[in-house]
Amino acid sequence: MPVPLTPSDTPALTGLSPAPSPNPLRMALALSMGAAVSLGITRFAYGLLLPPMRADLGWSYALAGGMNTANAFGYLMGALAMPALMRRFGPTRLLVWGAVLASLFMAASGFVEAAPALLLQRWLAGFASAWVFVAGGLLAARLGVEHPTRAGLLLGIYYGGTGFGILLSALLVPPVLRAAAGVPHGWAWAWWALAAASAMATAVLALAAHALERQTAVRIVLPANASNAHAHTQPVSVRRFGWVLAGYTLFGAGYIGYMTFVIALLREQGASAGGITLFYSLLGVACVASSRLWAGLLDRYRGGEPQALLNALLGFATLLPVLSTAWPVALASGLLFGAVFLSVVASTTALVRHNLPQVQWATGISAFTIAFALGQIVGPTVTGWISDGAGGLARGLVASAITLWLGAALAWWQKPLAPPA
């Protein structure tokens, strides 16, 4: 989720000479449609579609989880390709075309039924969504350069766009599924509705991106002493983040298990369509609000304590619907999960900023991006495989909670590095 760039891309974030742009909050809100499309809709809306698709197509839980594994693998490939693509095409083109392609690939998912074809569609959607999320994050960072006193808030608004996508999916998918209940493969209509919603979000995104590009100096401006700064800065080995990188990998595996299968579990427990809408809507709203909830924690600590605490809370939230089928408990699980999981992502950026010299920020963020993606690739399939055995989905979510708690234990051992030069 963090923006993966190579060290050579760092000046694009730190060496701009922008002109101030009006309405930065409104601009950040418009850019947040990138996070809404790339994660909130393209990845997380699948959790709402998993139960009807699995029932209609006769999938195992392992195959159902494999769909999100394919999406995460596509995201990793797209993210790794971004530095070269960014240098050639620039962030605005990649943002807009990535959103267009993600919308088209989601629409295409409604036209196929074979598992290999759907796996390919999920991979392609993940690949395109990486363009959107990374390029949108870069533009949001540029907006923060223009308004340094509100940089954290502006980036928080961008990441919070994931919650907008979750909320939109919650309000859109269940009514479409009900309306198409008597139609063969009625879940296809939900994919088409999501694609249409993504297309509308893409239009807003394109306007914001082009406006921001006009108002900022898109060229890279290196300060005269840039080479000296690189020469006199002692590089810090990213391997010294070993404990927290391992914890973050387990976070990726654990959280995506919950996001993939919790709706299926609630459906098995008898939740109504209206209840599912309420649950997922509250989760999305909590995501939007989360950027302000944990800011003090991330600013205060330089080690792995924030990630450890947040992973522990996520494990508890994941276990709640297993411990009790009471509806208020399920709602509490969704609220707590939504209020925490994006802040684990933010904690890695804070850790990098606290512990590495600025010229190494991109390298550090890249390392965390890869660790996170590897966890997301493994998590859905393993959770699905466990859910196919005795104990079903409940045991799968128990495994996800244990994974998150193991991640918390590993992150706790991470000590601050020496202050960056």
Secondary structure as GFF3:
##gff-version 3
##sequence-region A 1 421
A	DSSP	three_ten_helix	7	9	.	.	.	ID=ss1
A	DSSP	alpha_helix	11	14	.	.	.	ID=ss2
A	DSSP	alpha_helix	24	31	.	.	.	ID=ss3
A	DSSP	alpha_helix	33	35	.	.	.	ID=ss4
A	DSSP	pi_helix	36	41	.	.	.	ID=ss5
A	DSSP	alpha_helix	46	57	.	.	.	ID=ss6
A	DSSP	alpha_helix	61	89	.	.	.	ID=ss7
A	DSSP	alpha_helix	91	108	.	.	.	ID=ss8
A	DSSP	three_ten_helix	109	111	.	.	.	ID=ss9
A	DSSP	alpha_helix	115	146	.	.	.	ID=ss10
A	DSSP	three_ten_helix	148	150	.	.	.	ID=ss11
A	DSSP	alpha_helix	151	179	.	.	.	ID=ss12
A	DSSP	alpha_helix	187	215	.	.	.	ID=ss13
A	DSSP	alpha_helix	226	232	.	.	.	ID=ss14
A	DSSP	three_ten_helix	238	241	.	.	.	ID=ss15
A	DSSP	alpha_helix	242	268	.	.	.	ID=ss16
A	DSSP	alpha_helix	273	293	.	.	.	ID=ss17
A	DSSP	alpha_helix	295	300	.	.	.	ID=ss18
A	DSSP	alpha_helix	305	323	.	.	.	ID=ss19
A	DSSP	alpha_helix	327	355	.	.	.	ID=ss20
A	DSSP	three_ten_helix	358	360	.	.	.	ID=ss21
A	DSSP	alpha_helix	361	387	.	.	.	ID=ss22
A	DSSP	alpha_helix	392	412	.	.	.	ID=ss23
###
